[in-house]
Amino acid sequence: MAGERTDVISWDEFFMRVAIAASLRSKDPNTQVGACIADTNHRILSVGYNGTPSALADADFPWGTSNDPLHDKHSYVIHAEANAILNYRGSLKDMAHATVYVTLFPCHECAKTLVQAGIGEVVYLDDKYEGTEDNLISKHVLDECGVTYRPIGIDLSAASQR
């Protein structure tokens, strides 16, 4: 009789792969971000990706960046972390101490939203805006509110070869 498999992926890798899958739903041509919120019992609470509000037609949406806020995607996009919270249909108290797995380190607005929802940890794949003013504010908010954050620390490209 065969023994138990020992090469299973970790919970971190599993939830990050869910976040990556969610990011594939994003219509943003430049930055696709996904988020997966999991509780302390390894149960997925919700997922989200960056995109327009559901009432806006993606085809009519200004996906570019512009100095004119009416024609800049940043004026319209809901970030993955916020969408994951908004998509949750249970009580927000269930998110207390949960972990959000996100493909891109949260902006300062999302950091505040995650704190308010009770998220206890942020695990991220990429911190491409590291050192920017927004990034420093995000980290300050998380630090002051006792929310831990860490890079995932695994090579997902190698893991996909399993």
QUIFEN-V611071 format. One record per backbone hydrogen bond with DSSP energy under -0.5 kcal/mol. CO is the residue of the C=O (numbers start at 1). NH is the residue of the N-H. Records with the same first field share a line. If there is no record, write none. Layout:
CO=NH ; NH
This chain:
10=14
11=15
12=16
13=17
14=18
15=19
16=20
17=21
18=22
19=23
20=24
21=24
22=25
23=26
31=33
33=50
34=103
35=48
36=38 ; 101
37=45 ; 46
38=99
39=42
43=39
46=37
48=35
51=78
53=56
56=58
57=60
58=61
61=63
64=73
67=69
68=71
69=72
72=75
73=76 ; 77
77=79
78=51
79=83
80=84
81=85
82=86
83=87
84=88
85=88
91=94
92=95
93=96
95=98
98=120 ; 121
99=38 ; 101
100=102 ; 123
101=36
102=125
103=126
107=111
108=112
109=113
110=114
111=115
112=116
113=117
114=118 ; 119
115=118
118=97
120=148
121=100
122=124 ; 150
123=102
124=152
126=105
127=130
129=132
132=136
133=137
134=138
135=139
136=140
137=141
138=142
139=143
140=144
141=145
142=147
143=146
146=148
148=122
150=124
154=156
155=159
156=160
158=161
159=162
